[in-house]
Amino acid sequence: MQHLRYESKAGSPMGPHKSPQGLQRHVPGAPSRRSWATAAGLLATLVAGCTWNEVRKPQVEPGNAAAPVAAALDLDAYPLTRLEGQAQRLSAFAGRTLLIVNTASECGLTPQYQGLQQLHERYAARGLSVLGFPCDDFGGQEPGTASEIQHFCSKEFAVTFPLFEKLHAKGPDIAPLYRALTTASGPGLEGEIKWNFTKFLIAPDGKVVARFEPRVEPMDPRLITDIEAHLPTSPPPLPSEPAAVPAGGATGAQVTL
C-alpha cells in the first residue's frame, strides 16, 4: 500500500489517507465494492458531521447536578492481543488514565496518529496510556495485516504507544471492550461509534469520564484539559511489555475482519 502523509483536499474524515488512485474508490456515492446503500449511509453520516467535533460527558443524575453518572469498566474483563501477537489485559494499565482510540491507516483523520504520539510523549510519565485499536469497520480504511499496520505507524508517525490487534468497534461481532464502551459507559457517553478516531477517556478508577468524537484532535485544548484533570496523583509505572511471541507463533498474523 502506498500512503500519503496528509489529509485529502476535501478534508473529509471519510477521505482516504493513501495514493491519489485510491481517492476515487472512497468518494461517497462512487461505484465501488460497497453497495450504493452503504455509500449513501456514509454520506448521511458526513452530512450529520456537526456532532463529529463534539465532546461528550456523563449525564448528571436528575436533581443532582454535582453527581454525574459514570460507569466503571472491569479492566480485567477484556483480554486483548497486542499488534505483535502478545496477550495483554487492560488490567495491566490499572491505576493509569487511559485514552482508547479506534484507528485506521487510510482515513482522512489518520494524521491524528501524530497528535496521539505527542500525548504519549508528554503524559506517559504522568500516568496516561494511549491505546490504539485498529479497526476496518468504517469505510474499509484499515485493510492491512498486523505487520503492515505496525510498519506504517512506525514509519509514518514514529508511533511508540501500544497498538492492539484489529477488532470490530460496532456491529454483530463488536469486541467486548467496545460493547462496554458503547452500551455500558453511562448516559451521555453511550451510542454506536460514528467513525475512526473516536476517543474514550478512562480515569484511573476505571470510570469512563469523556468521549471525544472523531474530529476532536488529540491536541485539542478540551481533550488536554480533561486529561490533565484526570491524571493519577501517584502514577503507577508503565506496564512492562508482554512476553514476545515465540518464533513461528502468532506474530504478524491477522484475523480477517
C-alpha positions in Angstrom: 0.0 0.0 0.0 1.3 3.4 -0.9 0.4 6.1 1.7 0.4 9.9 1.8 1.1 11.8 4.9 -1.6 14.4 4.8 -5.4 14.7 4.7 -7.2 14.7 1.3 -8.1 18.1 -0.1 -11.8 17.5 0.6 -10.9 17.4 4.3 -13.4 14.6 4.8 -12.9 12.1 7.6 -14.1 9.6 5.0 -11.3 10.6 2.7 -8.5 8.1 2.1 -5.1 8.6 3.5 -3.4 6.9 0.6 -2.5 7.1 -3.1 -4.4 9.5 -5.4 -5.6 6.5 -7.3 -7.4 5.4 -4.2 -9.3 8.7 -3.9 -11.8 7.6 -6.5 -12.7 4.4 -4.6 -13.7 6.4 -1.5 -15.7 9.2 -3.0 -19.2 8.9 -1.3 -21.6 7.5 -3.8 -19.0 6.4 -6.4 -19.3 2.8 -7.7 -17.2 0.5 -5.6 -17.1 -2.9 -4.0 -19.5 -1.5 -1.4 -23.2 -1.2 -2.1 -24.9 2.1 -3.0 -26.9 1.8 0.2 -23.6 1.7 2.2 -22.3 4.7 0.3 -25.5 6.6 1.0 -25.3 5.8 4.6 -21.7 7.1 4.8 -22.8 10.3 3.1 -25.7 10.8 5.5 -23.3 10.4 8.4 -21.0 13.0 7.0 -23.9 15.4 6.5 -24.6 15.0 10.2 -21.0 15.8 10.9 -21.8 18.8 13.1 -21.5 16.3 16.0 -18.1 15.0 14.9 -16.3 17.7 16.9 -18.4 17.0 20.0 -17.1 16.3 23.5 -19.5 14.2 25.4 -19.6 13.8 29.2 -21.6 11.6 31.6 -25.1 12.9 32.2 -25.9 14.1 35.7 -28.5 12.5 37.9 -31.8 14.3 37.8 -31.9 16.9 40.5 -28.3 16.5 41.4 -26.0 18.4 39.1 -23.0 17.7 41.2 -23.1 13.9 40.7 -22.5 12.9 37.1 -23.3 9.3 36.3 -20.1 7.5 35.2 -19.7 3.7 34.7 -16.6 1.9 35.7 -15.0 -0.7 33.5 -13.8 -4.0 34.9 -10.4 -3.8 33.3 -9.7 -7.5 33.9 -12.7 -8.5 31.8 -11.2 -7.6 28.5 -8.5 -10.0 27.2 -6.7 -8.3 24.3 -3.9 -9.1 21.9 -1.2 -6.6 21.0 -0.4 -6.0 17.4 2.8 -8.1 17.7 0.7 -11.0 18.9 1.2 -11.0 22.7 -1.8 -11.4 25.0 -2.4 -8.5 27.4 -5.4 -7.4 29.6 -6.5 -3.9 30.2 -5.8 -4.6 33.9 -2.1 -4.2 33.0 -2.8 -0.5 32.9 -4.8 -0.3 36.2 -4.3 2.9 38.1 -3.4 4.8 34.9 -5.5 7.2 32.9 -6.4 5.6 29.5 -7.2 7.2 26.2 -8.8 4.4 24.0 -8.9 5.2 20.3 -10.1 3.2 17.2 -7.6 3.9 14.5 -7.2 3.5 10.7 -4.3 3.9 8.3 -6.2 5.1 5.2 -8.5 7.7 6.7 -8.5 11.5 6.3 -8.1 11.6 10.0 -5.0 9.3 10.0 -2.7 12.2 10.7 -4.2 12.2 14.3 -1.6 9.5 14.9 0.9 12.3 15.2 -1.1 14.1 18.0 -1.7 10.8 19.8 2.1 10.2 19.8 2.6 13.7 21.2 0.1 13.0 24.0 2.0 9.7 24.8 5.4 11.5 24.9 4.0 14.4 27.0 1.9 12.5 29.6 3.1 8.8 29.7 5.4 9.5 32.7 2.5 11.3 34.4 0.2 8.3 34.2 -1.5 8.5 30.7 -1.6 5.4 28.5 -2.7 6.0 24.9 -4.1 2.7 23.5 -4.8 2.3 19.8 -7.2 -0.2 18.3 -7.0 -0.6 14.5 -10.5 -1.1 13.0 -11.7 -1.7 9.5 -15.4 -1.0 10.2 -15.6 2.5 8.8 -15.2 2.7 5.0 -12.8 -0.2 4.9 -9.9 2.1 5.8 -7.8 -0.3 7.8 -7.4 -3.2 5.4 -3.8 -4.1 6.3 -2.3 -7.0 8.2 -0.9 -6.6 11.7 2.7 -6.3 10.3 1.6 -3.8 7.7 -0.2 -1.6 10.3 2.8 -1.8 12.6 5.2 -0.8 9.8 3.0 2.1 8.6 2.6 3.6 12.1 6.3 3.3 12.9 7.4 4.7 9.5 4.9 7.5 9.0 4.3 8.7 12.6 7.0 7.0 14.8 4.3 5.6 17.0 5.5 4.0 20.2 2.3 3.8 22.3 0.6 0.4 22.5 -1.3 -0.8 19.4 -3.6 -3.8 19.6 -4.9 -6.4 17.2 -7.5 -5.2 14.7 -11.0 -5.5 16.1 -14.7 -4.6 15.4 -15.9 -1.4 17.1 -19.5 -1.9 16.0 -21.9 -4.5 14.5 -22.8 -8.1 15.5 -19.1 -9.0 16.0 -18.3 -6.0 18.2 -15.4 -6.6 20.6 -16.3 -6.9 24.3 -14.4 -3.7 25.1 -16.2 -1.7 22.6 -19.5 -3.2 23.5 -18.9 -2.0 27.1 -17.8 1.5 25.9 -20.8 2.0 23.6 -23.6 0.3 25.7 -22.5 0.4 29.4 -20.3 3.5 29.7 -23.2 5.6 31.2 -25.8 8.0 29.9 -24.3 10.7 27.7 -21.4 8.5 26.6 -23.1 5.5 25.1 -24.0 5.1 21.4 -22.5 3.5 18.3 -19.1 4.7 17.2 -19.5 7.1 14.3 -16.1 6.8 12.6 -12.4 6.3 13.0 -10.5 8.1 15.8 -13.3 8.3 18.4 -11.6 8.7 21.8 -12.7 7.5 25.2 -11.0 8.8 28.3 -10.9 6.4 31.3 -10.0 7.7 34.8 -7.6 5.8 37.0 -10.6 4.3 38.9 -11.8 2.7 35.6 -14.7 5.2 35.1 -15.4 6.5 31.6 -15.3 10.3 32.0 -15.5 11.6 28.5 -16.0 10.7 24.9 -14.4 12.8 22.1 -15.9 12.4 18.6 -13.6 11.8 15.6 -12.8 15.4 14.6 -11.6 16.3 18.1 -7.9 16.5 17.5 -5.6 14.8 20.1 -4.0 18.2 21.0 -7.4 20.0 21.2 -7.4 22.1 24.4 -10.7 20.4 25.5 -9.0 17.0 25.4 -5.8 18.3 27.1 -7.8 19.8 29.9 -9.7 16.6 30.6 -6.6 14.5 30.5 -4.8 16.8 33.0 -7.9 16.8 35.3 -7.9 13.0 35.5 -4.2 12.1 35.7 -3.4 9.9 38.7 -2.0 11.6 41.8 0.7 8.9 42.1 1.1 7.4 38.6 2.0 3.7 38.5 4.9 2.8 36.2 4.2 1.9 32.6 3.4 -1.8 32.4 6.2 -4.0 31.2 5.9 -5.2 27.6 4.2 -8.6 27.4 6.4 -11.5 26.5 7.3 -11.8 22.9 5.5 -14.4 20.8 7.9 -17.4 20.1 9.3 -17.8 16.6 6.6 -19.4 14.5 3.9 -18.1 16.7 1.2 -15.5 16.1 3.5 -12.5 15.4 2.3 -10.8 12.2 -0.8 -13.0 11.9 -4.0 -11.2 11.3 -7.6 -12.4 11.6 -9.6 -11.3 8.6 -12.3 -8.8 9.7 
